[in-house]
Amino acid sequence: MRRLIFRRLVTMVFMLFGLMAIVFVIANIAPGDPARLAAGPDASNEMVEAIRADRGLDQPLVIRFGYYIANLATGDLGTSLLTRRPVLEDIARFFPATLELVLVSIGFAVLLGVPLGMLGAVYHNKLPDQTIRLLAISGVALPMFWLGLMLQWYLSLELDLFPLGGALAS
């Protein structure tokens, strides 16, 4: 048992390292210059070069990867290019709304899924089971962004049940 746990922990370390490397590579091959984005559209070339030097973007990729790993190990996730605040601060700010969304979604899934699953099992291969199966497959096949937009439109504009913007808990 200890040997299995040890093997899993070693595997986890390699997987985390591989995942960090993949995220780093994707972030560095994405189109666009992060220094230019941070400086803004009206920035001069000197300002862009100063930001590039300040953030270490002029260093070789291997050196930047080392800094990336060291910063992750200390909990420094960097600064958001969009809000210009520390990323950890943005995560802390938006985490309550995300948690609320996750908990409500799981609640709906359990409250709908368990009874419908039981109903489908009781009426196996009959009309209720086939209808539930059709709805489940349709729900998985529909693009979630489209379904979300349609639900927003219908529930907020047509039925006037929810506000179109903002959070309910605010």
C-alpha positions in Angstrom: 0.0 0.0 0.0 2.8 2.4 0.8 4.5 1.6 -2.4 1.4 2.4 -4.4 0.9 5.7 -2.6 4.6 6.6 -3.2 4.3 5.7 -6.9 1.1 7.8 -7.2 2.8 10.8 -5.5 5.9 10.6 -7.8 3.5 10.3 -10.8 1.6 13.3 -9.5 4.8 15.4 -9.3 5.7 14.6 -12.9 2.2 15.2 -14.1 2.1 18.6 -12.4 5.5 19.5 -13.8 4.3 18.5 -17.3 1.1 20.5 -16.9 3.0 23.6 -15.8 5.3 23.2 -18.8 2.3 22.8 -21.2 0.6 25.9 -19.7 3.8 27.9 -20.0 4.4 26.9 -23.6 0.9 27.7 -24.6 1.1 31.1 -22.9 4.3 31.8 -24.7 3.3 30.7 -28.2 0.0 32.5 -28.1 -0.2 35.3 -30.7 0.4 38.8 -29.4 3.2 40.5 -27.5 2.4 40.5 -23.7 4.6 43.6 -23.2 2.7 45.5 -25.9 -0.6 44.4 -24.4 0.6 45.5 -20.9 1.8 48.9 -22.2 -1.4 49.6 -24.2 -2.0 50.5 -27.8 -0.5 54.1 -27.6 2.8 53.1 -25.9 6.1 53.9 -27.5 8.6 51.2 -28.4 10.8 52.4 -25.5 7.9 51.8 -23.0 7.3 48.4 -24.5 11.0 47.5 -24.1 11.0 48.7 -20.5 8.1 46.5 -19.7 9.7 43.6 -21.5 12.9 44.1 -19.4 10.9 44.6 -16.2 8.9 41.5 -16.5 11.8 39.4 -17.8 10.3 38.8 -21.2 13.7 39.6 -22.8 15.2 36.5 -21.1 15.6 33.1 -22.8 12.6 30.8 -22.6 14.3 28.3 -20.2 15.2 31.1 -17.7 11.6 32.4 -17.9 10.3 28.9 -17.2 12.5 28.7 -14.1 11.1 32.1 -12.9 7.6 30.8 -13.7 8.1 27.6 -11.5 9.7 29.6 -8.7 6.8 32.2 -8.7 4.2 29.4 -8.7 6.0 27.7 -5.8 5.7 30.9 -3.8 2.1 31.6 -4.7 2.8 34.5 -7.1 0.6 34.1 -10.1 1.6 37.3 -11.7 -0.3 40.4 -12.6 -3.4 40.4 -14.8 -3.0 42.2 -18.1 -6.7 43.1 -18.1 -7.2 44.4 -14.6 -3.5 45.2 -13.7 -4.0 43.7 -10.3 -2.4 40.5 -8.9 -4.1 37.4 -10.3 -4.5 35.9 -6.9 -6.4 39.1 -5.8 -8.7 38.6 -8.8 -9.2 35.0 -8.0 -10.1 35.8 -4.4 -12.5 38.5 -5.6 -14.4 36.3 -8.1 -14.2 33.0 -6.1 -17.4 33.6 -4.1 -19.5 34.1 -7.3 -17.9 31.1 -8.9 -18.6 28.9 -5.8 -22.2 30.1 -5.8 -22.6 29.2 -9.4 -21.0 25.7 -8.9 -23.2 24.9 -5.8 -26.4 26.0 -7.5 -25.5 24.0 -10.6 -24.7 20.9 -8.6 -27.9 21.4 -6.6 -30.0 21.6 -9.8 -28.2 18.6 -11.3 -28.9 16.5 -8.2 -32.5 17.7 -7.7 -33.3 17.0 -11.4 -30.9 14.1 -12.2 -31.7 11.7 -9.4 -35.5 11.7 -9.7 -35.3 11.6 -13.5 -32.8 8.8 -13.4 -35.0 6.9 -11.0 -38.0 7.5 -13.2 -36.1 6.3 -16.2 -35.0 3.2 -14.4 -38.6 2.4 -13.3 -39.9 2.8 -16.8 -37.0 1.3 -18.6 -37.3 1.5 -22.4 -40.8 3.0 -22.2 -41.9 6.5 -23.2 -40.8 8.3 -20.0 -37.3 6.7 -20.2 -36.9 7.5 -23.9 -38.1 11.1 -23.3 -35.6 11.6 -20.4 -32.9 10.0 -22.5 -33.7 12.3 -25.4 -33.5 15.4 -23.1 -30.3 14.2 -21.6 -28.6 13.6 -25.0 -29.9 17.0 -26.3 -28.6 18.7 -23.2 -25.1 17.3 -23.8 -25.2 17.9 -27.5 -26.3 21.6 -27.3 -23.5 24.2 -27.2 -23.6 25.4 -23.6 -22.9 29.0 -24.4 -25.9 29.0 -26.8 -28.1 27.3 -24.2 -27.0 29.8 -21.5 -27.8 32.8 -23.7 -31.2 31.4 -24.6 -32.0 30.7 -21.0 -30.9 34.2 -20.0 -33.0 35.7 -22.7 -36.1 33.6 -21.9 -35.9 33.7 -18.1 -34.9 37.4 -17.8 -36.5 39.2 -20.7 -39.5 37.0 -21.5 -40.5 35.8 -18.0 -38.9 38.6 -16.0 -37.8 36.1 -13.3 -34.1 37.1 -13.0 -32.0 40.2 -13.6 -30.1 40.1 -16.9 -26.8 41.3 -15.3 -25.2 41.1 -11.9 -25.3 38.5 -9.2 -28.2 37.5 -7.1 -26.2 37.4 -3.9 -24.8 41.0 -4.3 
